[in-house]
């Protein structure tokens, strides 16, 4: 295990964050991830970092906050988070939850107030990460809570997480550079196209990508990764889409989501379970427009674990996100929401680009 954590820390510091001499590094996680945090802390300073600061949450910190915080507290920005987003060079977010439903006790009003308070900081985050002025990575440390959510024993979940990150390979950095090279062929082709159409069971939706950029998600900003993504032209999305996998956001799970879209706006929606939460989300500014359209390309991930860091990368799926766009793709939609929703394409899925079929039943046809 120590060898795996050493390799993980080296991958995160040298490949994902590209830590340079003099960098200021902000790490956020929970106390459960202390073994990995120690190794990253060691590796970051060895790489020449000038400062490494850690914010490690304790058990039920979020629940205690929402149960006891008054409006002033809800509107007050966390000092270390603000400094990290505004002035640091690198940001590593290590997911290591105690309880995935810890924040579900927040009321709609509390969530709204907190979202308003953090809105400008979110804009700064998206702006600085878009240019890699702030080099960011989101990764996972296996915990019982995540293993249980995935329906796996902790030891099996550890194998899943570390395998998805290619940590069992002799040289994980070389493996991710191979992923980068393979996916670059896909984005090079898509960046020549202007019109995209997704078709599958219950789905026929199209959008323009003219003037937008498809990105190669190669493990630098998410670990693991394996997807290509863009932000569709906001008012160009039309059609209907059905998301066959459960849609999970802020601890809520919604199943069987169907969206009807006209000129970029979600005008009708339904869900087999959890529609009330969907109703609430669509009251929030910017949530009725799409911020992302993407294609999962990581065929080493072939099961849903109810963790979007892994699920959106499943090879043979596509996903679209309502809400916040990615500025680096040219997206302009702003929202406190960014909710990725996934559908399987392996049975009957097709992707068309400028009238040509480029993808069928979960696989690209020519790349």
Steps between C-alpha positions, in 0.01 A plus 500: 500500500783740579644443153161574343464823700853605402412446133168681548672801658761512225227485233304779667795733561704448183235422235168640620610818679842541338632656821786740437755660733337784691141379457241543773288183532157470665374152593144436617374163624394328821703350780431156350735579211794576731717217356477645148521861620830418676649360179379794288631744762840329485505484119386863455779640715749266331386648167587850626167630632537813714187434704264204545184569703245233595132532592394162642134474595394299803198272526164679455655843452252589224199375697603694809548812291153496346331404828652791690609774260301824499460712187820693568695174517334373182614814318857497637767359269746238632833685524726216388272402211487862384878533513541170318266593217624858462875489559642144507656325202374143555183355650460132582156381612514146638157345547501285813149516647387380840134510395375588152170630638655727760385821334148386415355673808551848356174677418433643156530851645834420663632353175385809311667741742823300503497476121459877469787556743734274305394618152786746442753251636365236259548744213859556607553124522363434151690794353839405650467127434397567138846641425686276750602811688363281778606142428222287648447131547211305650577145612376226733629329813302180569281508812228275637229752406597504132549123492153444647346744252666302221373170644854374555720383785765756589784278376325454165429872478867577563592275208237676285620853584870429467447297184296780339791736577742254335703475822566130443679586174880511513495872409159665557618831355599330173161325492313830531716656230383214275137586585571862409641403162208267413233749596668780313400333172136519609505866605693597187217360288218641715658845497457503122125439535217743569192288565467200734209261548458233770253220423403201717196349670283795606761750378527714190671825586719731293710807563749733338866511599592775254758725665534259793793275594497129576738421787716195557443392862817301553527474879648840577185660642325178609670180611389265360377643174423385149251726323476770235271793570380841385236759581225514236392835359245597763191562285575224247397191698177340376328167546443248775743303714451207737764424763511126561733512800395645837569873522667595830558854624556648846420163658163470319434216255256540211419216261357484150554867415349625175559854375335682211709787364401784268748762379737417783251510786363199689125555456368173643637225723399181676658232715400155614625580850609823667318748278452739792874560519514555124217754536704689760822500295321649200398802710867599536652758264666352193398141576267464201783537250782258426856569603660183366468220245747213529593146401644248748804315364643306796422136422684391816196637687202281418272529802316781671620579851273801563805726492500744210881519500495142367152459353522778241817338362339158435600388152191476279301781663423863431406764752361850497513744789239759582628830637850646507704494180875458470661831392794313345260350244344836417189436712310802631229359728539588868338313784566372851393161357711261294320166495635226272237253376604178326346264246623167365576487127616139464169345386379735230687827540624710212687829477483705183735788418414730209276228357755217525465211741820491708392277792282192538406280795748654738802523269651753263510365146829645379728615782 
